[in-house]
Amino acid sequence: MLELSTITQWLSSHIIPWGVNITLALLIFLVGRIGIKWIIKLLDKVLVRANVDAILINFINAIVHAVLLLFVVVASLNKLGVDTTIFGGLIGCRRFGDWFIFARLVTKFCRRGNAAYF
């Protein structure tokens, strides 16, 4: 039969560290989601005040939301001990940055009064 000291030692060496890491990862994820919502609301207000087309506002908000959520998920997974170096390569790759250039061009195009083409 297992002794109490063996069970206590096993709990302190395995369960408690994982429990702390899982709790912190969930906390990072939840605080990150709240922060993302706050940033998206702020971005929405700024774009509305700049008289950007509503469709473009939704497009930009979706891109920013996806990128920020990717950072939050990577941070949470990193806290759990998952190797997240591949995500760093995806974030830094050139093609990923092309989406931001495209969004900037569409914004400039719509501000000139050409939004009717979309």
C-alpha positions, 0 to 999 in steps of 0.5 A: 500500500502507498504511504502518505509520504510517497503520495505527498511527495508525488503530489508536490513533484507532479500535480502542484507544478502542473496545476500552477502552470495550468492556472497561470496559462488560463489566467494569461488567456483570460486576461489576454482575451479581455485585453483584446476586446478592449483593444478592438473596441478602442480601434473600432472607435478610432476607425469610426471617428476617422470615417472609415467604411464599416466593411473595412472596419470589420475587416481590420478588426478581424485581422487585429483580433486574429493576430492578437489572439495568436499572441495570447494563445502562444503565450498561454502555450508557452506557459504550459511548456509547449515549444512555440518556436514555430509560431515565432517563425509564422509571426515573423514570416514575410507573407504574414506581413503582406496582409497588413500592407494590403489592409493599409492600401485598402484603407487609403483607397476607401478614404479617397472616396472609392469605397463604392467599388467594394 
